[in-house]
Amino acid sequence: MSKPIPLISGQYYHIYNRGNNGENLFFEERNYEYFFKLYIRYIYPIADTYAYCLMKNHFHFLVRIRLDTDLSGLSTPDYSKQFSNFFNAYTKAINKTYQRSGNLFERPFKRILVNSNSYLMNLVSYIHRNPQKHGFTDDFRTYPYSSYQTIYQQKKSRINGQEVMSWFQNPRLFVEAHDKLDELEIQHLIEDD
């Protein structure tokens, strides 16, 4: 296994992971809510979020590590540690609630540098379409644990939806990009989704 790439301020990343041994991460609706609560505590201070999708056994985020993040004056901030702390906090809560033990997530979490505008836009569509691809819903547009509707309806939220919409220019082109996504264009960048 190769060493994970470091997270660098100002860069966009596709962050994703799944349950250890393909097990579920979310057992009931309140788990999704608690996951988001912890995400806001640990990740929101260090990263802007542009798209997400949570499924029973895995998740995807498109984030940009903030330029203005202060991690206790460290000369080389370890943004990965914030993600690890987030995953550990969630694991501890799930283990306690459901009388389980051990790792909940695969380690290390996956991260891919997003290094082109084309990849960035295709990744937004890929993330949103993921629950339909894996059979969690018949229509990704109505899936409740995704940023699709928040961005499409331009709802006020912690997601940078207006910026995402600007990448697509308008809601019609946002919808078209999702409908026309050719996963082969980015599949080589998704290791084992």
N, C-alpha and C positions, 0 to 999 in steps of 0.2 A: 504494500500500500504506500503510495507516495504521500509526502508531507503536504498538508493543506496549505493553500496560498494564504499569505497574510491579508488582513483587511486594512485598507489604506484610506485615510480621510479623503473625501472628494470623489471617490470612485463608486460606481454602481456595481451591485452584486446580485446574483441569483442565489438565494439562501434556501436550502431545502433539506429535508431529512424525513425519515420514516421510523416507525416503531421498531424496536429491536426484534429481530427475527420476523419482521412483517406484522407484528402484533399491533393492536389498536392503541392509539394515543388518546382517543376521546371515547368515553363510554356512555355519556349522556350529555344533554344540552348544556348543563351548567359547567361542564368541563371546558367547552369552547369559550364561554364567558370568562372563566378563570384564566385560561391561557392568554386571552387578550388583556386582562387586567395585569398579569405579569409582564406581558410584552410592553405595555405602556410604562411600567416601572423600570424595566431593564434595557429595553431597546430604543424606545422613543427618544431618550436623552442623547443617544449617540448616532441615530440613523433616521433619515427620512424614508417613509414607506410609500411606494408607488403602486404596488399591486400585491394581493395575497390570495391564497385559497387554502383552507384547512379541510382536510378529509379525515375520515375515521383513523386511517393508519399512516398518513403522511401529510406534509404541508409544503407550500412554496411561498416565498416572499421575494419581491424585487425591492431592494433598498439602496440608498446612497449613504455612505458613512459621512456624517456631518464634518464640515471644516472647523466649526467652532466648538468642538467637543473638548472638555477639560476632564481628563481622567487622573485627578490628583497630582497634576504637575509632572507626570511621567514623561521622560524624554522620548520614549518610543511607546505610545499608548497601545495596549493590547485589547483591541476592540473585540476580538474573538472571546476574550474572557467574559465580556458582558453577555454574549450569547450563551456561553457555558453556564454562567450563573443563572440565567433565565431558564434554561433547560433543566438544570439541577433543582431549582425551586419548584418547577412544575412536577418533576419526577417525585420529589419528596411528598408533595401534596397528594398525588395520585396513589403512591405507595401506601401512604397512611390511610387514605379514604377507602381503598379497595383491598386492604390487607395483602399487599404484594410487596416484593422486594426486588432489588437489582435495577439494572439499567432499563429505562423506558425507551430511550432513543438509541439509534445506531451512533457510533462514535468513529471519527469526529463528524460533526455536521458538515454537509456538503456546501461548498461555496464556489461560484464561478464568476470571474470578472466579466462584466458586460462591457465589451470594448467597441461597439459600433451602434449607431442609431438604428440600423436595420434589426440587429439582434434585440435591442431594447424594445422596440415596438412589437416584434414577433413574440418576445418573451411575455409581454403583457397579455396577449391573446392566448398564448400557450398556458399560462397560469390560470386564466379564467376558464378555459375549456377543459382543464384537467379533470374535474369531477365527472364530466360526461364521458371523457375518454376511459376512465376507470370504472364506469358503471354505477356511480353514486347518485346520478340523476339522469333523467331523460333530456333535460334542457339546462345547460350550464347557465343560461341567463337568469334562471329562477333559483339557483343554488344559494342557500342563505349564508354560507360561510366563505364568501368570496367578495372581492371589492368591485366586481363588475357593475352591479346596480348603483353603488355609491358613486362610481366614476361616471357612468352613463347618465344618471339623473343629476349629476353635479351637486350631490348633497354635501353639506358642511360636515367634515370629519377630520380625523388625524391623518387620513390618506391624502397625498398630494394629487388629488383627482383633477383639479383644474390644470395642473402642469401636464399630467398624462393626456388629458383631452387636447391640450395644445399640440402635443406630438402628433396627434391624428388629425388636427385642424378643426374638426367638428364632430358632433354625435353620429351623423350618418357615416362618415368615414371610419369612426371608431367601430361601429357595428359591422361595416363591410370588412374591415381588417380581421375581425373575429370570425366572420363567416367564411373568409377566403384563406384562413391560415393554412399554410403548407408546412406541416410539422417536420418534413424532411429538411427544410431550410435550417432548422436549429437542432434537430435530433442529435447530431454529432456533438453538440454542446451539453446535452443532458445525459449524464453517465448511465444511470440505472433507475430511471423514474418508473 
